[in-house]
C-alpha cells in the first residue's frame, strides 16, 4: 500500500509502485481533471503539485508520492472560493479547447508561490507547457492578472489581521 494526501484527503492505493501517478489519480482515485498528453513529461498537461512543486505526473512513479501531499486541479480552489489563477483564467477567457489548461493552471500556481510578481521572462522560463490551440497570449495576460489578484488577497488578509 502506498499512502499520501490528495487534495487534503488521506488516500491509500494498492498498485505497482512504478505506476505513473497520473494513472493513479485518474483511474484509481477518479479525479479526471489531470490530463494525459504525451506520456514523456514534455507537454505538461498532466501537471499537478507534489508538496507544492509542479510535477509532470505521467512520468512520476506513485511510489515517490508516499507520505506526500498532492494537489490536483480539483483541489486548487473550489466553487466557493476560486484560486487567483482560476479567477484570472476565467476573466481572460483563456481556454480554447481547454484540454491543456489544468496543467497550465497548476504550473502557474506553483510558479506564483515562488515568484508572486513574475516578469515575462519569469513566465517564459517557468511555464513551459504546450498548448496546441496557441492561447499563450491570453495565458500570459491571465498569469499577470493572477499575480495581481494574489497581491490584492495578501493585502486584504494583512488589513484584516491588523483590525482583529
N, C-alpha and C positions, 0 to 999 in steps of 0.2 A: 504494500500500500504506500502511496505517495500522498502526503498531505500538504496543503497550502491554503492560503486565503484567496478567494476570488471575490472582488467587489465587497470586501469586509465580511464574507461568509466562509467559515472553515469548510473545506472540501477534502475528501479522501477518494482517491481513484486507484483501482486495481488494473493497471495497464503496464505494458512493457515500458521500462524507463527510457528507452530510446525513442519512443513515440514523440513526434513533434507536439509541443504544447498547443499549437493551433488546432490540431485534431482532437485533443482532449477538451479544449474549450468549446469547440463547435459540436463535436459528435457525442462526447460523453456528458458534458455539462449543458449542452443545448443552448449555448449563447452564440447566436448566429451573426452578431454584428461584426466580429472579426472575420475578415475575408481571406480567402486563398487567392493569390495572384500568380506568382511564378514558381514557388517552391524552392527558391535558391537564395532567399534573403536579399533579393535585388530590388524589388519594386516597392515594398513597404506596405502593401495592402493588409498584411497580417500584423501590423504593429500594435503592440499593447504595452503596458507598463509592468515591469517586474521590479519590485522595491523602488518604484519611482523612475526607473530608467526605461527609455524606449527600447523595445526588443522586437526583433523580427521573429515572430513565434513559429513560422514554418520551419525554421532550422534550429530551434531551441528545444533540446530534449527535455521532456517533462520531469525527468529525474533531477534536473538542475533547479526546478521550481520548489523542491522540498523545503518546507518551512518559510517560504517567501510570500510576499503579498503581491497578487496580480490584480491589475485593474484593466478591465476591458472597456470598450466604448459604452457598454450598458452601465458601467459603474462610474463613468467620468462625471456625469451630472444627471439629474432627473428632471421630470416634467415640472416639479415644484420649484426647482432651482437649477437652471441650466448652468453649465460651466461657461466661463467667459469665451472659450473657443467655440462652443456650440452656439452661443448668442451671436458672436461675430459671423460665423458661417451662415447662420440664418439671415442676419441683417444684410449680408453682402450676396445672398443667393449664390453661394459658391458652387454647389453640386450641379453637374450636368447629368451624367448618367448616375453618379453618386457611388459607384462601386468602391472606388479607392478612398473615399472620403473618411471613413472611420480611421484608417491608418494615418492619413494626413492629420486628422484632429488629435490623435494620440501622440504623434511625433511633435506636433506643435505644442500641446500641453506640457510635454516633458521638457521641450526647449524653453518655454516660458518660465518653468520652475527654476531653471538655471540662469536664464537671460531674460529678466522681466521686461526690458525695453530693447528688443532686438533691432539692429540695423538691417538694411537689405543684405549686407554682406553676411551677417549672422544667419539670416534666413537661408541664403544660398549655401552656406557651409553646413547647416544643420538639418534642413528639410530637403532630403534628397529622394523622397518617394517619387513614384512615377504616376502621372495621370494621363491616360490615353486621350481624354477629351480636351486636354490643354487648358484647364481652368486656373493655371498658375497665377495669372494677373489678379483674378478675384481672390485667390487664396492669399496672396501677398497682402492685399488690402485688408483681408479679414484677420490675418496674423497681427498686423499693426493695430487693428481695432480691438482685438482680444487683449493685447497688451494695455491699451487704454482702459478697457473695462476692468482688467485686473488691477490696474493702478487706482482706479476710482473705488473699487471694492476695498482695497487696502486702506485708502484714506477714510472711507466710511467706517470701517472697523476701528481704526485708530481714534476717530472722533467719538464713536460710541463708547470705547473704553475710557476715554477721558471724562465722560459725563457720569459714569457709574461709580 
